Amino acid sequence: MLTISSCVDVMNRLGRAMADPTRSRILLTLLERTAYPAELARDLELTRSNVSNHLACLRDCGIAVAVPEGRQTRYEIADPHLARALASLVEVTLAVNENASCLDPACSVPGCYATEVQG
């Protein structure tokens, strides 16, 4: 059963995961594709140690999972629903502008600017 306390814990873990610019860069990469730590280090121009520390945080937060593949470990977002929600959160956050109309003309979200104009 979800309680306010458990919801706050989830939000705090999510906030912790996204609060660091390096973790955010890793997270955005994992939203695009699965990746190995060495690839992340190379592509993001980070040390392997730094990447490993941030991946550990993302694992501890429940956002990323490590998938063993022989002698290597591949990382991915923990659940496809979570990946979709994170991608949507990024899209909405990028699109939010107090003077911009909603991207969805059929939006039914209460308090949305488009809803107020149409309704």
N, C-alpha and C positions, 0 to 999 in steps of 0.2 A: 504494500500500500504506500502510495506516495504521500509524503507529508511535506509541510513547508520546509522542515529541516533538510529532508533529502533533496528537495528541489534546489534549495540554497547551495547544498553541497555540489550538486551537478553544475549549477551555474558558476560556482567558484572554480571548479575544475576546468570548465570551458574557458573562463576568463583567464585563468593561469596559463592555459595552453596557448592562447592567442595574444597574451600580453607582451611577449618577447618578439622583437622583429625577426630574429633568426628562426624561431619556432614557427612564426607566421609564414616565412618563406618556405620552410620545409612542408608545412601544412598545405600551402597552395600548390606545391609541386605534387604532393601526394593526392590532391584532388584531381590533378591532371592524369597521373599515372602512378603505378606502383614503382618503387625504387629501392635500390640497395644503398647502404650507407656510403660506400665508396663513390657511387654515382652522385649522390647528394653532395658529398664533400667537393667533388670535382665541379659539378654544375653550378653550385652556389658559392664556390671559392671559399670553402671553410675547411678547417682541419677535421680529420676523421674523429678525433677525440671530441671536438665541439659538437659534431653531428650526433655522435653516440649519446652524449649527455642530453641533448635536446630530444632525441628519439625516446630516450628513457622517460623523460617528462611526459611526452605525448602518449606513451604506453601507460604510464601511471595514471594519467588523466582519463584513460579509457577511450582515447580518440584514435590512436594508431595501434596496430597489432603487428607483431613480428611473425613472419611465416618462414619456418626453416626450409631451405632448399639445399640439401646436401651439406656442403661446408659453408654455404652462404645463408644470409637471412635477408629476406625481402620484406619491405614495409609497405603497408597499405592502410587506408582508413578502415576503422574497425567494423563498420557496417555500411551497406549501400544507402540505407535510410539516413544515416548520419552524414555521409558524403553529400547526398542531395540537399539536406538541410543546411550544411555548411556552405555549399555552393550558392544556395538561395540567399543565405544571410549575406554573403559577400556581394552578390548581385544587387540585392535591395539596398545595402549600405552604400554601394557605389552610386546607385541611382537616386538616392534620397537627396533632394534639394528643396528647400522650403518654397521656392518659386516654380518648381517643375510640377507638371501634372503627372499623375500615376501612369506607369508604363502599361498597365492593364486597363483598357477602356471598359471592361466588364467587371471591374474590381468591386467586391462586396465587403471589403474590410471596413468596419465602423471607424469613423474618424479620418478616413482617407480623403484627400483633397478631391479626387475624381468622383467619389461617392457624393460628396457635398454639392459639387457643381451639377451632377446629373440629377440628384434627388431633389 
